[in-house]
Amino acid sequence: MSISDRVIAIIAEQAVLEPSDVTPESTLEDLGIDSLGLVESIFAIEEEFDISIPFNANEPEANDFDISNVAAIIAGIEKLVSEKV
């Protein structure tokens, strides 16, 4: 299963949707994921990939990690995974 598929599966589970309902263009808002759901998604993704996502839920606008849509989240995770030593 690719990084993309795994991230989509986690986001879909959080949104209580089928993975097929989650597209790269989907925003978390489109999927009905609120700030708590976002934090839970981030924890699940960090655990799945054994990475640390630079995201502060208290200051979402001050983050380097782009959560504008699913494609941006996947790209960020792929970058973090590739940098992991």
A tleap script that builds the chain and sets N, CA, C and O, in Angstrom:
source leaprc.protein.ff14SB
mol = sequence {
  NMET SER ILE SER ASP ARG VAL ILE ALA ILE
  ILE ALA GLU GLN ALA VAL LEU GLU PRO SER
  ASP VAL THR PRO GLU SER THR LEU GLU ASP
  LEU GLY ILE ASP SER LEU GLY LEU VAL GLU
  SER ILE PHE ALA ILE GLU GLU GLU PHE ASP
  ILE SER ILE PRO PHE ASN ALA ASN GLU PRO
  GLU ALA ASN ASP PHE ASP ILE SER ASN VAL
  ALA ALA ILE ILE ALA GLY ILE GLU LYS LEU
  VAL SER GLU LYS CVAL
}
set mol.1.N position { 0.856 -1.188 0.000 }
set mol.1.CA position { 0.000 0.000 0.000 }
set mol.1.C position { 0.900 1.248 0.000 }
set mol.1.O position { 1.825 1.340 0.806 }
set mol.2.N position { 0.640 2.171 -0.869 }
set mol.2.CA position { 1.474 3.370 -0.987 }
set mol.2.C position { 1.220 4.331 0.176 }
set mol.2.O position { 0.234 4.204 0.902 }
set mol.3.N position { 2.123 5.288 0.334 }
set mol.3.CA position { 1.941 6.332 1.351 }
set mol.3.C position { 0.614 7.031 1.112 }
set mol.3.O position { -0.154 7.265 2.045 }
set mol.4.N position { 0.353 7.361 -0.134 }
set mol.4.CA position { -0.883 8.052 -0.484 }
set mol.4.C position { -2.114 7.259 -0.044 }
set mol.4.O position { -3.029 7.808 0.570 }
set mol.5.N position { -2.126 5.962 -0.363 }
set mol.5.CA position { -3.271 5.121 0.010 }
set mol.5.C position { -3.433 5.036 1.520 }
set mol.5.O position { -4.551 5.065 2.034 }
set mol.6.N position { -2.320 4.932 2.225 }
set mol.6.CA position { -2.379 4.812 3.680 }
set mol.6.C position { -2.885 6.109 4.306 }
set mol.6.O position { -3.690 6.073 5.236 }
set mol.7.N position { -2.419 7.259 3.802 }
set mol.7.CA position { -2.877 8.552 4.329 }
set mol.7.C position { -4.370 8.724 4.051 }
set mol.7.O position { -5.125 9.142 4.930 }
set mol.8.N position { -4.787 8.405 2.839 }
set mol.8.CA position { -6.207 8.524 2.490 }
set mol.8.C position { -7.052 7.618 3.382 }
set mol.8.O position { -8.136 8.010 3.815 }
set mol.9.N position { -6.565 6.418 3.656 }
set mol.9.CA position { -7.311 5.501 4.521 }
set mol.9.C position { -7.476 6.087 5.923 }
set mol.9.O position { -8.554 5.990 6.509 }
set mol.10.N position { -6.429 6.689 6.459 }
set mol.10.CA position { -6.497 7.295 7.795 }
set mol.10.C position { -7.461 8.473 7.792 }
set mol.10.O position { -8.289 8.600 8.693 }
set mol.11.N position { -7.360 9.336 6.785 }
set mol.11.CA position { -8.247 10.502 6.706 }
set mol.11.C position { -9.692 10.053 6.513 }
set mol.11.O position { -10.602 10.611 7.125 }
set mol.12.N position { -9.904 9.063 5.678 }
set mol.12.CA position { -11.265 8.555 5.447 }
set mol.12.C position { -11.852 7.992 6.739 }
set mol.12.O position { -13.020 8.226 7.050 }
set mol.13.N position { -11.044 7.255 7.483 }
set mol.13.CA position { -11.520 6.691 8.748 }
set mol.13.C position { -11.927 7.810 9.701 }
set mol.13.O position { -12.951 7.718 10.378 }
set mol.14.N position { -11.122 8.860 9.750 }
set mol.14.CA position { -11.415 9.999 10.621 }
set mol.14.C position { -12.704 10.700 10.196 }
set mol.14.O position { -13.467 11.175 11.036 }
set mol.15.N position { -12.937 10.759 8.896 }
set mol.15.CA position { -14.125 11.446 8.365 }
set mol.15.C position { -15.336 10.524 8.292 }
set mol.15.O position { -16.421 10.948 7.895 }
set mol.16.N position { -15.151 9.261 8.677 }
set mol.16.CA position { -16.194 8.236 8.583 }
set mol.16.C position { -16.727 8.163 7.146 }
set mol.16.O position { -17.932 8.207 6.897 }
set mol.17.N position { -15.777 8.050 6.220 }
set mol.17.CA position { -16.082 7.936 4.797 }
set mol.17.C position { -15.344 6.727 4.236 }
set mol.17.O position { -14.474 6.150 4.890 }
set mol.18.N position { -15.702 6.362 3.033 }
set mol.18.CA position { -14.946 5.345 2.309 }
set mol.18.C position { -13.711 6.026 1.707 }
set mol.18.O position { -13.792 7.186 1.305 }
set mol.19.N position { -12.568 5.327 1.638 }
set mol.19.CA position { -11.398 5.931 1.004 }
set mol.19.C position { -11.692 6.461 -0.406 }
set mol.19.O position { -11.094 7.449 -0.831 }
set mol.20.N position { -12.605 5.813 -1.125 }
set mol.20.CA position { -12.941 6.271 -2.482 }
set mol.20.C position { -13.624 7.642 -2.486 }
set mol.20.O position { -13.687 8.305 -3.521 }
set mol.21.N position { -14.138 8.066 -1.313 }
set mol.21.CA position { -14.778 9.381 -1.207 }
set mol.21.C position { -13.767 10.501 -0.969 }
set mol.21.O position { -14.117 11.680 -1.031 }
set mol.22.N position { -12.519 10.134 -0.698 }
set mol.22.CA position { -11.476 11.115 -0.396 }
set mol.22.C position { -10.622 11.303 -1.639 }
set mol.22.O position { -9.981 10.358 -2.099 }
set mol.23.N position { -10.606 12.516 -2.187 }
set mol.23.CA position { -9.796 12.803 -3.372 }
set mol.23.C position { -8.623 13.705 -2.978 }
set mol.23.O position { -8.661 14.341 -1.925 }
set mol.24.N position { -7.588 13.763 -3.811 }
set mol.24.CA position { -6.463 14.653 -3.506 }
set mol.24.C position { -6.891 16.118 -3.363 }
set mol.24.O position { -6.263 16.885 -2.632 }
set mol.25.N position { -7.948 16.493 -4.056 }
set mol.25.CA position { -8.410 17.879 -4.009 }
set mol.25.C position { -9.264 18.165 -2.775 }
set mol.25.O position { -9.517 19.327 -2.459 }
set mol.26.N position { -9.709 17.123 -2.077 }
set mol.26.CA position { -10.570 17.319 -0.906 }
set mol.26.C position { -9.835 18.123 0.162 }
set mol.26.O position { -8.657 17.890 0.435 }
set mol.27.N position { -10.554 19.072 0.761 }
set mol.27.CA position { -10.011 19.747 1.941 }
set mol.27.C position { -10.570 19.028 3.156 }
set mol.27.O position { -11.565 18.310 3.058 }
set mol.28.N position { -9.937 19.220 4.287 }
set mol.28.CA position { -10.436 18.588 5.509 }
set mol.28.C position { -11.837 19.106 5.819 }
set mol.28.O position { -12.689 18.370 6.316 }
set mol.29.N position { -12.056 20.361 5.522 }
set mol.29.CA position { -13.381 20.959 5.728 }
set mol.29.C position { -14.426 20.269 4.842 }
set mol.29.O position { -15.531 19.970 5.294 }
set mol.30.N position { -14.065 20.019 3.574 }
set mol.30.CA position { -14.971 19.302 2.663 }
set mol.30.C position { -15.372 17.953 3.246 }
set mol.30.O position { -16.507 17.503 3.090 }
set mol.31.N position { -14.418 17.320 3.921 }
set mol.31.CA position { -14.632 15.974 4.445 }
set mol.31.C position { -15.298 15.969 5.816 }
set mol.31.O position { -15.602 14.912 6.369 }
set mol.32.N position { -15.521 17.174 6.359 }
set mol.32.CA position { -16.187 17.271 7.658 }
set mol.32.C position { -15.253 16.998 8.825 }
set mol.32.O position { -15.709 16.641 9.911 }
set mol.33.N position { -13.953 17.161 8.616 }
set mol.33.CA position { -12.986 16.941 9.692 }
set mol.33.C position { -12.735 18.267 10.405 }
set mol.33.O position { -12.272 19.237 9.805 }
set mol.34.N position { -13.051 18.284 11.697 }
set mol.34.CA position { -12.846 19.502 12.491 }
set mol.34.C position { -11.441 19.504 13.097 }
set mol.34.O position { -10.633 18.627 12.794 }
set mol.35.N position { -11.154 20.480 13.944 }
set mol.35.CA position { -9.800 20.592 14.494 }
set mol.35.C position { -9.425 19.381 15.345 }
set mol.35.O position { -8.276 18.941 15.319 }
set mol.36.N position { -10.373 18.845 16.091 }
set mol.36.CA position { -10.087 17.645 16.881 }
set mol.36.C position { -9.800 16.466 15.953 }
set mol.36.O position { -8.872 15.693 16.191 }
set mol.37.N position { -10.597 16.335 14.900 }
set mol.37.CA position { -10.371 15.270 13.918 }
set mol.37.C position { -9.025 15.413 13.243 }
set mol.37.O position { -8.357 14.420 12.952 }
set mol.38.N position { -8.624 16.659 12.993 }
set mol.38.CA position { -7.320 16.917 12.388 }
set mol.38.C position { -6.212 16.426 13.310 }
set mol.38.O position { -5.287 15.744 12.868 }
set mol.39.N position { -6.305 16.772 14.595 }
set mol.39.CA position { -5.292 16.353 15.559 }
set mol.39.C position { -5.242 14.826 15.636 }
set mol.39.O position { -4.158 14.243 15.664 }
set mol.40.N position { -6.404 14.182 15.671 }
set mol.40.CA position { -6.442 12.723 15.723 }
set mol.40.C position { -5.854 12.113 14.454 }
set mol.40.O position { -5.161 11.097 14.512 }
set mol.41.N position { -6.131 12.735 13.304 }
set mol.41.CA position { -5.556 12.258 12.041 }
set mol.41.C position { -4.038 12.366 12.067 }
set mol.41.O position { -3.335 11.445 11.652 }
set mol.42.N position { -3.538 13.497 12.557 }
set mol.42.CA position { -2.090 13.706 12.622 }
set mol.42.C position { -1.446 12.660 13.524 }
set mol.42.O position { -0.415 12.088 13.172 }
set mol.43.N position { -2.051 12.404 14.693 }
set mol.43.CA position { -1.500 11.380 15.586 }
set mol.43.C position { -1.473 10.018 14.897 }
set mol.43.O position { -0.489 9.285 14.992 }
set mol.44.N position { -2.564 9.684 14.199 }
set mol.44.CA position { -2.643 8.384 13.524 }
set mol.44.C position { -1.598 8.284 12.416 }
set mol.44.O position { -0.979 7.235 12.238 }
set mol.45.N position { -1.402 9.366 11.674 }
set mol.45.CA position { -0.413 9.381 10.587 }
set mol.45.C position { 1.002 9.277 11.165 }
set mol.45.O position { 1.838 8.539 10.643 }
set mol.46.N position { 1.263 10.022 12.248 }
set mol.46.CA position { 2.588 9.949 12.872 }
set mol.46.C position { 2.887 8.517 13.326 }
set mol.46.O position { 3.995 8.014 13.141 }
set mol.47.N position { 1.894 7.879 13.916 }
set mol.47.CA position { 2.073 6.505 14.384 }
set mol.47.C position { 2.271 5.547 13.211 }
set mol.47.O position { 3.143 4.679 13.257 }
set mol.48.N position { 1.471 5.702 12.172 }
set mol.48.CA position { 1.543 4.817 10.998 }
set mol.48.C position { 2.924 4.858 10.338 }
set mol.48.O position { 3.463 3.826 9.939 }
set mol.49.N position { 3.485 6.064 10.231 }
set mol.49.CA position { 4.745 6.235 9.491 }
set mol.49.C position { 5.959 6.439 10.392 }
set mol.49.O position { 7.080 6.576 9.900 }
set mol.50.N position { 5.743 6.460 11.720 }
set mol.50.CA position { 6.817 6.693 12.676 }
set mol.50.C position { 7.569 7.986 12.336 }
set mol.50.O position { 8.794 8.006 12.220 }
set mol.51.N position { 6.798 9.051 12.183 }
set mol.51.CA position { 7.356 10.372 11.886 }
set mol.51.C position { 6.761 11.377 12.863 }
set mol.51.O position { 5.802 11.075 13.574 }
set mol.52.N position { 7.332 12.556 12.890 }
set mol.52.CA position { 6.794 13.647 13.691 }
set mol.52.C position { 6.404 14.772 12.732 }
set mol.52.O position { 7.245 15.303 12.006 }
set mol.53.N position { 5.133 15.121 12.742 }
set mol.53.CA position { 4.633 16.165 11.847 }
set mol.53.C position { 4.748 17.512 12.556 }
set mol.53.O position { 4.241 17.673 13.666 }
set mol.54.N position { 5.410 18.476 11.923 }
set mol.54.CA position { 5.573 19.791 12.559 }
set mol.54.C position { 4.275 20.585 12.492 }
set mol.54.O position { 4.093 21.445 11.630 }
set mol.55.N position { 3.385 20.276 13.420 }
set mol.55.CA position { 2.074 20.916 13.403 }
set mol.55.C position { 1.683 21.262 14.825 }
set mol.55.O position { 1.737 20.414 15.715 }
set mol.56.N position { 1.293 22.501 15.037 }
set mol.56.CA position { 0.834 22.936 16.349 }
set mol.56.C position { -0.642 23.268 16.220 }
set mol.56.O position { -1.010 24.248 15.573 }
set mol.57.N position { -1.484 22.454 16.834 }
set mol.57.CA position { -2.934 22.638 16.724 }
set mol.57.C position { -3.388 23.958 17.331 }
set mol.57.O position { -4.437 24.488 16.964 }
set mol.58.N position { -2.598 24.486 18.259 }
set mol.58.CA position { -2.962 25.766 18.877 }
set mol.58.C position { -2.682 26.945 17.965 }
set mol.58.O position { -3.252 28.023 18.137 }
set mol.59.N position { -1.802 26.741 16.993 }
set mol.59.CA position { -1.462 27.797 16.036 }
set mol.59.C position { -1.422 27.242 14.626 }
set mol.59.O position { -0.357 27.216 14.009 }
set mol.60.N position { -2.572 26.790 14.091 }
set mol.60.CA position { -2.547 26.153 12.771 }
set mol.60.C position { -1.988 27.041 11.666 }
set mol.60.O position { -1.412 26.540 10.700 }
set mol.61.N position { -2.156 28.357 11.800 }
set mol.61.CA position { -1.670 29.249 10.747 }
set mol.61.C position { -0.159 29.434 10.809 }
set mol.61.O position { 0.434 29.958 9.866 }
set mol.62.N position { 0.472 29.015 11.900 }
set mol.62.CA position { 1.917 29.214 12.068 }
set mol.62.C position { 2.716 27.957 11.723 }
set mol.62.O position { 3.891 27.850 12.076 }
set mol.63.N position { 2.098 27.031 11.051 }
set mol.63.CA position { 2.756 25.762 10.770 }
set mol.63.C position { 3.430 25.758 9.411 }
set mol.63.O position { 2.991 26.415 8.468 }
set mol.64.N position { 4.516 24.993 9.342 }
set mol.64.CA position { 5.191 24.775 8.071 }
set mol.64.C position { 4.520 23.653 7.290 }
set mol.64.O position { 4.749 23.497 6.091 }
set mol.65.N position { 3.689 22.872 7.980 }
set mol.65.CA position { 3.072 21.711 7.347 }
set mol.65.C position { 1.766 22.127 6.679 }
set mol.65.O position { 0.859 22.629 7.343 }
set mol.66.N position { 1.671 21.921 5.373 }
set mol.66.CA position { 0.524 22.367 4.580 }
set mol.66.C position { -0.638 21.368 4.700 }
set mol.66.O position { -0.523 20.209 4.301 }
set mol.67.N position { -1.754 21.846 5.258 }
set mol.67.CA position { -2.933 20.982 5.380 }
set mol.67.C position { -4.081 21.512 4.529 }
set mol.67.O position { -5.250 21.265 4.826 }
set mol.68.N position { -3.734 22.251 3.455 }
set mol.68.CA position { -4.777 22.888 2.654 }
set mol.68.C position { -5.682 21.885 1.947 }
set mol.68.O position { -6.868 22.150 1.751 }
set mol.69.N position { -5.126 20.729 1.562 }
set mol.69.CA position { -5.958 19.666 0.980 }
set mol.69.C position { -5.234 18.330 1.139 }
set mol.69.O position { -4.102 18.279 1.620 }
set mol.70.N position { -5.887 17.273 0.739 }
set mol.70.CA position { -5.338 15.928 0.922 }
set mol.70.C position { -4.018 15.765 0.164 }
set mol.70.O position { -3.080 15.162 0.685 }
set mol.71.N position { -3.937 16.290 -1.044 }
set mol.71.CA position { -2.699 16.173 -1.833 }
set mol.71.C position { -1.531 16.843 -1.114 }
set mol.71.O position { -0.424 16.305 -1.107 }
set mol.72.N position { -1.761 18.004 -0.513 }
set mol.72.CA position { -0.697 18.716 0.211 }
set mol.72.C position { -0.264 17.919 1.438 }
set mol.72.O position { 0.925 17.853 1.749 }
set mol.73.N position { -1.214 17.324 2.126 }
set mol.73.CA position { -0.894 16.504 3.299 }
set mol.73.C position { -0.042 15.307 2.872 }
set mol.73.O position { 0.967 14.999 3.506 }
set mol.74.N position { -0.454 14.637 1.800 }
set mol.74.CA position { 0.298 13.478 1.295 }
set mol.74.C position { 1.719 13.904 0.909 }
set mol.74.O position { 2.685 13.225 1.255 }
set mol.75.N position { 1.845 15.019 0.199 }
set mol.75.CA position { 3.169 15.491 -0.225 }
set mol.75.C position { 4.047 15.773 0.992 }
set mol.75.O position { 5.231 15.437 0.997 }
set mol.76.N position { 3.475 16.382 2.008 }
set mol.76.CA position { 4.232 16.677 3.228 }
set mol.76.C position { 4.687 15.415 3.926 }
set mol.76.O position { 5.813 15.341 4.418 }
set mol.77.N position { 3.818 14.424 3.971 }
set mol.77.CA position { 4.164 13.162 4.631 }
set mol.77.C position { 5.213 12.414 3.826 }
set mol.77.O position { 6.138 11.841 4.402 }
set mol.78.N position { 5.087 12.407 2.512 }
set mol.78.CA position { 6.097 11.750 1.664 }
set mol.78.C position { 7.474 12.388 1.902 }
set mol.78.O position { 8.486 11.690 1.969 }
set mol.79.N position { 7.498 13.712 2.029 }
set mol.79.CA position { 8.761 14.422 2.281 }
set mol.79.C position { 9.330 14.019 3.635 }
set mol.79.O position { 10.524 13.738 3.742 }
set mol.80.N position { 8.490 13.987 4.675 }
set mol.80.CA position { 8.956 13.609 6.011 }
set mol.80.C position { 9.466 12.171 6.031 }
set mol.80.O position { 10.487 11.875 6.652 }
set mol.81.N position { 8.746 11.277 5.346 }
set mol.81.CA position { 9.157 9.880 5.316 }
set mol.81.C position { 10.493 9.740 4.584 }
set mol.81.O position { 11.352 8.967 5.006 }
set mol.82.N position { 10.670 10.485 3.491 }
set mol.82.CA position { 11.917 10.385 2.728 }
set mol.82.C position { 13.103 10.951 3.499 }
set mol.82.O position { 14.241 10.537 3.279 }
set mol.83.N position { 12.841 11.901 4.408 }
set mol.83.CA position { 13.911 12.515 5.195 }
set mol.83.C position { 14.253 11.688 6.426 }
set mol.83.O position { 15.279 11.915 7.067 }
set mol.84.N position { 13.398 10.734 6.755 }
set mol.84.CA position { 13.602 9.917 7.949 }
set mol.84.C position { 14.823 9.027 7.744 }
set mol.84.O position { 14.970 8.376 6.709 }
set mol.85.N position { 15.673 9.013 8.728 }
set mol.85.CA position { 16.909 8.218 8.584 }
set mol.85.C position { 16.827 6.974 9.447 }
set mol.85.O position { 17.762 6.174 9.468 }
savepdb mol mol.pdb
quit
